[in-house]
């Protein structure tokens, strides 16, 4: 299944500079820290189908949160992201309907089934990392912590240039 990645920004639609810096820095952080960890868990859980299914659900929730942030809105509570993604699809991270996401994430398969194919999920993730308009630090590699700190400094500079308060980065710094 071929999906358009980051279609809004590629079409020239976007948020005002202040909101865009905040949204894109937050999405980069989510991809870097949470997303990369989920993908690593997906790869490490080859022999654990229930773990893989749970990780795919969390990754889909994360994509829904990222999608919401790229619209400039605050995401719904944690327990609602999956339902929203499956009901309304994604529009900013990728162009996909709820049924397409259910198919891609193999959600129609019995929970814990061992024959689930995660190839589509991996291809989507790799495509998002490639298509992201900027560099996403990888805290899971040896040089990752310095990459994360460098990214936080760069995002802080972007905030200053866009005239927005960089205070939203503070929790990220504490996580780094």
C-alpha positions as CSV (number, residue, x, y, z in Angstrom):
1,X,0.0,0.0,0.0
2,X,1.6,3.3,-1.2
3,X,0.7,6.2,1.1
4,X,1.5,9.9,0.6
5,X,3.8,10.9,3.5
6,X,3.4,14.3,5.1
7,X,1.0,15.4,2.4
8,X,0.0,18.7,4.0
9,X,3.5,20.1,4.2
10,X,4.3,18.8,0.7
11,X,1.3,20.5,-0.7
12,X,2.4,23.8,0.9
13,X,-0.2,23.8,3.6
14,X,1.2,24.5,7.0
15,X,0.9,26.2,10.3
16,X,2.0,29.8,11.2
17,X,5.8,29.8,12.0
18,X,5.4,29.8,15.8
19,X,3.0,26.9,15.8
20,X,4.9,25.0,13.0
21,X,8.2,25.1,15.0
22,X,6.4,23.8,18.1
23,X,4.5,21.0,16.2
24,X,7.5,19.8,14.1
25,X,9.9,19.8,17.0
26,X,7.4,17.8,19.1
27,X,6.8,15.4,16.3
28,X,10.5,14.9,15.7
29,X,10.9,14.2,19.5
30,X,8.0,11.7,19.4
31,X,9.5,10.0,16.4
32,X,13.0,10.0,17.9
33,X,12.2,8.7,21.4
34,X,8.9,6.9,21.3
35,X,8.7,5.8,17.7
36,X,12.2,4.4,17.4
37,X,11.7,2.5,20.7
38,X,8.5,1.0,19.4
39,X,10.1,-0.1,16.1
40,X,13.0,-1.6,18.0
41,X,10.5,-3.5,20.2
42,X,8.7,-4.7,17.1
43,X,12.0,-6.0,15.6
44,X,13.0,-7.6,18.9
45,X,9.6,-9.3,19.4
46,X,9.8,-11.5,16.3
47,X,9.0,-14.6,18.4
48,X,6.4,-12.8,20.5
49,X,3.3,-12.2,18.5
50,X,1.3,-10.6,21.3
51,X,4.1,-8.2,22.0
52,X,4.3,-7.3,18.3
53,X,0.6,-6.6,18.2
54,X,0.7,-4.4,21.3
55,X,3.6,-2.5,20.0
56,X,1.9,-1.9,16.6
57,X,-1.2,-0.5,18.5
58,X,1.1,1.9,20.4
59,X,2.8,2.9,17.2
60,X,-0.5,3.6,15.6
61,X,-1.6,5.7,18.6
62,X,1.7,7.6,18.3
63,X,1.1,8.3,14.6
64,X,-2.3,9.6,15.5
65,X,-0.9,11.9,18.1
66,X,1.7,13.2,15.6
67,X,-1.0,13.7,13.0
68,X,-3.1,15.8,15.5
69,X,-0.1,17.9,16.5
70,X,0.8,18.7,12.8
71,X,-2.7,20.2,12.5
72,X,-1.9,22.5,15.3
73,X,-4.3,20.9,17.7
74,X,-3.6,19.3,21.1
75,X,-4.1,15.5,20.9
76,X,-7.0,13.8,22.7
77,X,-6.3,11.8,25.8
78,X,-4.1,8.8,25.5
79,X,-7.0,6.3,25.5
80,X,-8.6,8.0,22.4
81,X,-5.8,8.1,19.8
82,X,-6.3,4.6,18.5
83,X,-10.0,5.0,18.1
84,X,-9.6,8.3,16.4
85,X,-7.1,6.9,14.0
86,X,-9.3,4.0,13.1
87,X,-12.4,6.2,12.8
88,X,-11.0,9.2,10.9
89,X,-7.7,8.0,9.5
90,X,-4.5,10.1,9.3
91,X,-4.2,13.2,7.2
92,X,-0.9,15.0,8.0
93,X,1.5,12.2,8.8
94,X,0.2,10.1,5.9
95,X,-3.0,10.1,3.9
96,X,-4.7,6.9,5.1
97,X,-8.3,6.0,6.0
98,X,-9.1,4.0,9.2
99,X,-9.7,0.8,7.2
100,X,-6.4,1.3,5.4
101,X,-4.6,1.7,8.7
102,X,-6.3,-1.4,10.1
103,X,-5.1,-3.4,7.1
104,X,-1.6,-2.0,7.2
105,X,-1.2,-2.7,10.9
106,X,-2.9,-6.1,10.5
107,X,-5.5,-5.3,13.1
108,X,-8.1,-7.6,11.5
109,X,-6.0,-10.6,12.5
110,X,-6.7,-12.4,15.7
111,X,-4.8,-10.7,18.5
112,X,-1.6,-12.6,19.1
113,X,-1.7,-14.5,15.8
114,X,1.7,-15.6,14.8
115,X,1.3,-15.0,11.1
116,X,1.0,-11.2,11.2
117,X,3.2,-9.5,8.7
118,X,4.9,-6.3,10.0
119,X,6.5,-5.4,6.7
120,X,4.0,-2.7,5.9
121,X,4.4,-1.1,9.3
122,X,8.2,-1.1,8.9
123,X,8.0,0.4,5.4
124,X,5.7,3.1,6.6
125,X,8.0,4.0,9.5
126,X,11.1,4.0,7.4
127,X,9.4,6.1,4.8
128,X,8.3,8.6,7.5
129,X,11.8,8.9,8.8
130,X,13.1,9.5,5.2
131,X,10.4,11.9,4.3
132,X,10.6,13.9,7.5
133,X,11.6,17.5,6.7
134,X,14.7,17.5,8.9
135,X,16.9,15.1,10.8
136,X,15.5,12.9,13.5
137,X,18.1,12.0,16.2
138,X,18.4,8.4,17.2
139,X,18.9,8.0,21.0
140,X,19.3,4.3,20.6
141,X,22.7,4.4,18.9
142,X,26.1,5.1,20.7
143,X,26.2,8.8,19.6
144,X,22.5,9.2,20.2
145,X,22.6,11.3,23.3
146,X,24.8,14.0,21.7
147,X,22.5,14.0,18.6
148,X,19.5,14.5,20.9
149,X,21.1,17.4,22.7
150,X,22.2,19.0,19.5
151,X,18.7,18.7,18.1
152,X,17.2,20.3,21.3
153,X,19.7,23.2,20.9
154,X,18.7,23.6,17.2
155,X,15.0,23.5,18.0
156,X,15.6,26.2,20.7
157,X,17.2,28.4,18.1
158,X,14.3,27.8,15.7
159,X,11.9,28.8,18.5
160,X,13.8,32.1,19.0
161,X,13.9,32.8,15.2
162,X,10.1,32.1,14.9
163,X,9.3,34.2,18.0
164,X,7.9,31.4,20.1
165,X,8.6,30.4,23.6
166,X,10.9,27.3,23.8
167,X,9.6,26.3,27.2
168,X,7.8,23.3,25.6
169,X,11.2,21.8,25.0
170,X,12.0,21.6,28.7
171,X,10.3,18.3,29.4
172,X,12.3,16.9,26.4
173,X,15.5,18.0,27.9
174,X,14.6,16.3,31.2
175,X,14.0,13.0,29.2
176,X,17.2,13.3,27.3
